[in-house]
Amino acid sequence: MKFLRILYLTIFLVLCKHRAYSQDSISIMFYNVENLFDTLDDSLKNDNEFLPNSIKKWTNSRWYKKTQKIAQVITAANYPDIIGLCEVENRTVLEKLVTCKLLWKQNYEILHFESNDQRGIDVALIYKREKLILLSVKPILVNLKGKRNTRDILSVTLANKRDTLALFVNHWPSRYGGRKKSAPKRLIAAQTLKQHMDSVRQNFLNRKILALGDYNDEKKDYSLQLFNKYTNATFKNKGTIKYKGRWQTFDQFIFSNNFNYNATILNYDFLLEEDHKFKGHKPYRTYSGPRYKNGFSDHLPILLKL
């Protein structure tokens, strides 16, 4: 009987600890959703690739399927409290996402600004307004000094009863034209981000700081070496994208050193397909060139629990 009492007490304490952790923890996801466009022609953007009469034949039906697939991923991740997104065209596609059948009960609030990206793709953030309070939101211009425009960094400050969290959602310039040739653009983005993260740390000593995004670089690259005073989340999985048979981790979390975390790459089976050319598996994407595959994205999402 004494053994049973000890066993029951142990189980009770574990359950209480788990319940307390669940209540205090925040789950944050980032997902490059690979070109979430509507089907309307925007004369101010180069969105001609994603129109019904384009080579990709981007129809309302395909837009609907894409939205449902992103919602499926969010559902499988147990509806994270905060979700950073990139490669979204506008607020319209975000509203279609948060009000779809799988997500509308979660009451996600949308934070989004139009950027100067020539293709019209932006970063955005959605969060559970019943759990978090919005304190501030603004876009941060990444000035490429006369070069091709890129996405803004989305700066958001959210709070709950215990903590305040400064978030920065990123989508740095791609490696188009070659890794070395494009590296100076990502360095400008890195310097811009670091300046704002350092400013928060200096002015708000207890504030938690988190940058999330698709950096188009890895930890070893010079742009991310600038953040050596911050923590770069470690993942056990292979990577978030696969290029010519090699997994790479472009999607990352970078944060201040004042909280514990658990980070993972969400490599659900339904997000992967067989890689016939290079063996193994690869992300199950929406398009491969102009060929429609009806997949999810060329990136895998990442999840952080604080």
N, C-alpha and C positions, 0 to 999 in steps of 0.2 A: 504493500500500500504506500509506503514511504517513497518508493521508487516512482510509482505512478503520480504521486503528488508533485514530485520534482519534475517529472516529464511534462505534466500539464502546465506547471508554472513556467517552464522553459519555453514551451510552445506559445503560451500567452504573451510572454515578454518579447519573443521574436515577432509575433503578429503586431504587437503595439509599436515596436520599433519600425516595422515595415510600413505600418499605417502612417506614422509620423513622418517618415521619409517621403512617402507618396504625397502627403499633403504639402510638405515644404519644398519638394523638388519642382523644377521647371524643365520641361522637355522642349528642345529646339531642333528643328530640322532645316536643312538647306537642300534645295533641289534645282539644278539646271534642267528645265523642262523641255529643252530643244524646240525652240520656235513655236510658242503658243500664240498664234495669230487669229484674228477674226477674218472674215471673208470680204471685208469692204476695202475699197481702194482709198488710201489716205494720200492725198496729193502732196503732203509735206514730208512723206517718207518714201523710202525705196522698198515698198512692201509688195512689189509686183510678182515676186516669186510665190507668194501665198495668196493667190486669188483663184476663183473657180475656173478662169480661162487660161491660167498659167500652165507651164509644163508640168507642175506638180499637182494640178487639178485640186486645189485646196477648197473643198466644198463645205457646206454647213454640216453635212453628215460626218465628215472627217474631223471637223472642229469639235463636234459633239463627242465623238469617240475619244478624241485626245483628252478632252476635259474629264470624261468619266475615268479614264486610265490614271490621270493625275490624282483624282479623288480616291481611286482605289489604293494608291500608294499611301496617301495620307491616312486612310482608314486602317491599312495594314500596320502602320506605325503607331496606331492607337491615338490618333488625333493630337499631334503635338500642340503645345500651348502657343508656340511661336514658330512660324514657318517663313524662311527667307526664300525667295524665288528669283530666278533670272531667266532671260530670254522670253519675257512676256511683252506683248505689243502695247497694251493699254489697259485702262481700268475696266473696259467692257469684258475682256476675257477673264479678268479676275472676278468680276461680279458673277459671271456665268459659272465659275468654279465654286465659289463659296455658297452659292444658292442651289447647287445641284442636289439631287436626292440624297447622296451619301453624306453631304457636309452641312446642309442648311441648319440642322439642329445644333451645331457647334457654335453658331453665332460668331463666326470669324469677322473681324474688322479689317478693312483694306487700307494699307498705306502705300501710296504710289505717286510718283511724279514723272512727267514726260521728260526724257533726256534728249541730248543732241546727237544720239547715235543715228548714223545715216540709214541703217536698216530698220530703225524704229523699235529696237528691242531694249527693254528697260529691266531694272531690278525692282523688286517689290517686297513687301512683308505683310503677312496676315497674322493676327493674334486673337486670342480669346478675350473679348472685352469684359466678360464676367469674372475673369481671374486676374486681369492685369489692367493697370491704369496708365493711359498715355500721358506723358509729361511734356514731350517735345518731339517734333519730326521735321526734318529738312533735307534737301538734296545738297550734296557736296560736289562741286564741279571738279572734274579731273582735267586740268588744262594741259593739253598735249602741245602747247606752244606752236600753233599754226599747223600742226599735223592733223590727220583725220580725227574727227570727234569720236568720243567713246561714251560709255555709260557713266552716269553720276554714281557716287557712293551714297546710299541712303542711310542717314543718321537718325536713329530712333532711341528715345529714352522711355523705358517702361518701368513700372514699380508694382510691387505687391505689398502686403502688410509688413514684410520683414526687410526687403532689399530693393535697391534701385539698380537697374541694368541698362548700361549704355551699349547699344547695338549698332554695328556698321555692316550693311549688306553690300557686297562687292561683286563686280563682274569685270575683271581687268582685261585690257586689250589682248586679242588673240595672238597666236603665233603665225598668223598669215604673213607670207613673205619670208618665213624662216625664223627660227628661235632667236638667233643672235641679232638679226636685223630688227626684230620687233621688241627686243629686250628693253631698250630705253623707254618705250611707252609704258611698260609694266613697272619700271623703276619710278617713273613719275607718279603712277597710281599708288605705289608702295609708300613713297615719301609723303604723299597727300594723306593717306590713311594714317600713317604713323604720327604725323603732326597732330591730327585730331585725337587719336587715342592718347598720346602723351599729354595733350591739353586737359583731357578729362581726368587723367590720373593725377596731374598736378593740382587741379582745382577742386576735385572731389575725392578725397583720400580713401573713403570707404566704398566708393561706387564700383560695382563690378563692370568690367569692360569685355565685350565680345565682338570680334570681327568674324563674319562668316561669308563664304562666297566661293565663286569659281575664279581662281587667281591665274589660271593658265600657266602656272609655274609650280614647282615642287619645293619642298623644304630646303633642298640643297642649292637652289638657285639664289642668286645674289639679292633679288628683290625681297625674298622672304627671310634672308639672313638679317635684314634690318630689324627684325622683330625679336632679337635675341634676349630682350628683357621681358618678353611675354612667353606664354606657353603655347606651343603648337600641338594640338591634340594628336595623340598617337592612335593609329588604327592597326588592328591585327590583320584585316583583310588585304587583298592584293592591291586594290586601287579603285578609282571611281570612273575612269575611262580606259579604253584599250585602243592603242594606235599602233598599227603594223605589228600586232602580236604582243606588244608590251603594255602591261598595266601601268598607269600613272595616277597619281593622286593630286589632281588640280583643285578639287573641292575640299576645303579645309575650314577648321575653326582655330582662331588665334585669340587668346584671352589673357586677362590679368591673372596674377598668381594668388588670388584671395578666395578661391573656392575649389571644392572637389568636383570631379567630373567623371563621366563614363561616356566614351564616344565609340560609335560603330558606323561602318558602311553598311547600308541596307542592301544586301545582295540576295533579295528574295528570288526564288526560282523563276517566278513569272516575269521578273525584270531582265532575265538573261535568255540568250539563245545560243545554239551551238556555233562555234567559230570553225567553219569548215576549212578555211585557208590556213589559219595559224594554230588550230587545235584548241581544246578547252572550250570556254564560253566567253561571251562578250555581251555588252548591254544590248538589249532588244530595243532598237531605236524606231522612230516614226518613219524616217526616210533614209534610204541609202542612195545618195545622189538624188536623181529625180524619181527613183523607184519607191513607191509607197509600200511600207512593210506593216503598218498598223500596230507598231510597237509603242513603247513608252518614251524613252529618251536615250540619247547616246551617252548620258551620264547616269551614274548611280547616286541616289540621295545619301546624305549623311545625317546622323542623329546624335545629339548631345543631351545628356541629362546632368543637370547641375544639382 
